[in-house]
Amino acid sequence: MSPDKKHRFGRNWMNEHLNDSYVKKAKKSGYRARSAFKLEEIDKKDKLLRPGLNVVDLGAAPGGWCQYARKKLGKKSRLIAVDLLPIEPIEGVEIIQGDFTEEQVRQQINDMVDNKAFDLVLSDMAPNISGIALADQARSIGLAEGVLDWSLSVLAVDGGLLMKVFQGSGFDPLRKEILSNFRSVAVRKPGASRSRSAEVYLLARGFKGI
Ligand SMILES: C[S@@+](CC[C@H](N)C(=O)[O-])C[C@H]1O[C@@H](n2cnc3c(N)ncnc32)[C@H](O)[C@@H]1O
């Protein structure tokens, strides 16, 4: 798209987007989203994805994380992708379109895997950005708390959780709550995550089990 064309994020956003080296890299690598490089960087550092793991990717559209994860997971792994928005099919990815905060959608995920535990929960979910930083940050914490609660009920012992959250009020209590359920928690800010964005990723490893 030309920077002169009208875009809902405005001309500055479009110029930045087009010049962004990760956007160019994503295009070249066949990824649908530059965010694939966030997962790639974290995975390279923390060795999260390997063949045989059963993984759920929350907030997966348009599918960049799934494309990367699918390459790292072998044929025996299952990868379930969930989003409010439709996701174009990706081979080896089972897609659910729906709102993760709804019980019926969570049930649909569990049904899809016959209530089998997941080894890894990924969440790149972000609330609809209103532009009011405090409200957006509070919504992000709310989403992350929902992901954490659900993860505690679906993760296998020793499983992991990687989720996006906006730093600010409520972040430290969330981190502490994670730590009481997992062996370790780390904060990751990959290079592809814009420095002016409050987003970081919380990486929890070694789920202790209920
Ligand atoms: C940053 S994008 C994810 C990008 C994705 N990781 C990729 O690599 O293509 C965040 C996504 O979270 C989704 N999302 C936000 N709230 C959600 C909810 N309650 N249930 C499901 N998806 C949600 C949005 O629709 C959006 O597609």
The ligand as a MOL file (V3000), in Angstrom:
LIG
                    3D

  0  0  0     0  0            999 V3000
M  V30 BEGIN CTAB
M  V30 COUNTS 27 29 0 0 0
M  V30 BEGIN ATOM
M  V30 1 C -0.9240 -8.5140 17.9350 0
M  V30 2 S -2.2090 -9.4300 17.2420 0 CHG=1
M  V30 3 C -1.5150 -11.0440 17.1880 0
M  V30 4 C -0.4910 -11.2470 16.1040 0
M  V30 5 C -0.1090 -12.7220 15.9710 0
M  V30 6 N 0.6760 -13.1730 17.0970 0
M  V30 7 C 0.6770 -12.9690 14.7030 0
M  V30 8 O 1.8820 -13.2410 14.8070 0
M  V30 9 O 0.1060 -12.9320 13.6170 0 CHG=-1
M  V30 10 C -3.3250 -9.5620 18.5820 0
M  V30 11 C -4.5680 -10.3760 18.2750 0
M  V30 12 O -5.2820 -10.6090 19.4810 0
M  V30 13 C -6.6330 -10.8010 19.1190 0
M  V30 14 N -7.4970 -10.7390 20.3080 0
M  V30 15 C -7.6510 -9.6960 21.1650 0
M  V30 16 N -8.5520 -10.0000 22.1040 0
M  V30 17 C -8.9650 -11.2700 21.8520 0
M  V30 18 C -9.9070 -12.1400 22.4800 0
M  V30 19 N -10.6040 -11.7640 23.5580 0
M  V30 20 N -10.0900 -13.3750 21.9600 0
M  V30 21 C -9.3960 -13.7690 20.8600 0
M  V30 22 N -8.5070 -12.9790 20.2180 0
M  V30 23 C -8.2930 -11.7450 20.7020 0
M  V30 24 C -6.8790 -9.6940 18.1050 0
M  V30 25 O -8.0000 -9.9700 17.3080 0
M  V30 26 C -5.5530 -9.6820 17.3250 0
M  V30 27 O -5.6750 -10.4170 16.1290 0
M  V30 END ATOM
M  V30 BEGIN BOND
M  V30 1 1 1 2
M  V30 2 1 2 3
M  V30 3 1 2 10
M  V30 4 1 3 4
M  V30 5 1 4 5
M  V30 6 1 5 6
M  V30 7 1 5 7
M  V30 8 2 7 8
M  V30 9 1 7 9
M  V30 10 1 10 11
M  V30 11 1 11 12
M  V30 12 1 11 26
M  V30 13 1 12 13
M  V30 14 1 13 14
M  V30 15 1 13 24
M  V30 16 1 14 15
M  V30 17 1 14 23
M  V30 18 2 15 16
M  V30 19 1 16 17
M  V30 20 1 17 18
M  V30 21 2 17 23
M  V30 22 1 18 19
M  V30 23 2 18 20
M  V30 24 1 20 21
M  V30 25 2 21 22
M  V30 26 1 22 23
M  V30 27 1 24 25
M  V30 28 1 24 26
M  V30 29 1 26 27
M  V30 END BOND
M  V30 END CTAB
M  END
